[in-house]
Amino acid sequence: MRWMHADGEVRDSDPKCWGVYIRGADDWIAHVSRKKAEEAALAFNERIVAGMHYDENDPWDWAIPDLWPWDQASHDAALRALQEV
């Protein structure tokens, strides 16, 4: 299925593969489900807001749950890599 992702790219995506896009850091973190991605994004954003000091020169990071923008194999590999950490 074609999907416009939080990073602005339009790609084919598998609706079973979810992750969190970290805007500002331009990073993706794989998660096992939409629910887990939403929970992780919420926790990340709560930490950001709690520590925010509003320096206009700081980058603005924000976590957005989204469909994984690559294929199932890369999603599986990213999940395995997280288990090794």
C-alpha positions in Angstrom: 0.0 0.0 0.0 1.3 3.5 -0.8 1.6 5.7 2.3 2.8 9.2 3.0 5.1 8.9 6.0 5.8 11.4 8.8 9.2 12.2 7.1 7.3 13.4 4.0 8.3 10.4 1.8 5.7 8.4 -0.1 6.6 4.7 -0.2 5.0 1.3 -0.3 4.4 0.1 3.3 3.3 -3.0 5.0 0.4 -2.2 7.4 1.7 -4.8 9.9 5.0 -3.1 10.3 5.1 -0.1 12.7 7.7 2.2 14.0 8.4 5.6 15.5 9.8 8.4 13.4 11.9 10.9 15.4 11.5 14.2 13.7 14.5 16.4 14.2 16.9 13.5 14.6 15.5 12.0 11.4 15.6 8.5 12.9 13.3 5.5 12.8 12.8 2.9 15.6 10.9 -0.3 14.8 8.1 -1.5 17.1 6.1 -4.8 17.1 2.7 -3.2 16.8 0.9 0.1 16.3 0.0 0.1 20.0 3.6 -0.2 21.0 4.7 2.5 18.6 2.0 4.8 20.0 3.1 4.1 23.6 6.8 4.7 22.7 6.1 7.9 20.9 4.0 9.2 23.8 6.7 8.3 26.3 9.4 10.0 24.2 7.3 13.2 23.7 6.5 13.4 27.5 10.2 13.3 28.2 10.9 16.0 25.6 8.2 18.3 27.0 9.3 17.7 30.6 12.8 18.7 29.9 12.1 21.5 27.4 13.7 24.9 28.0 12.7 26.5 24.7 16.1 27.6 23.4 15.3 28.9 19.9 18.6 27.4 18.6 17.9 23.9 19.7 16.7 21.3 17.3 13.0 20.3 17.8 12.7 16.5 18.2 9.3 14.9 18.3 8.2 11.2 18.0 5.5 10.2 15.6 4.1 6.7 15.3 3.9 5.6 11.7 4.0 2.7 9.3 7.6 1.4 8.8 8.7 3.0 5.6 10.7 0.0 4.3 10.0 -3.7 3.8 9.1 -6.5 6.2 12.7 -7.9 6.2 14.2 -4.5 7.3 11.6 -4.2 10.0 12.4 -7.7 11.3 16.1 -6.9 11.2 15.6 -3.6 13.1 13.5 -5.4 15.8 16.3 -8.1 16.2 18.9 -5.3 16.5 16.9 -3.7 19.3 16.9 -7.0 21.2 20.7 -7.1 21.0 21.1 -3.8 22.7 
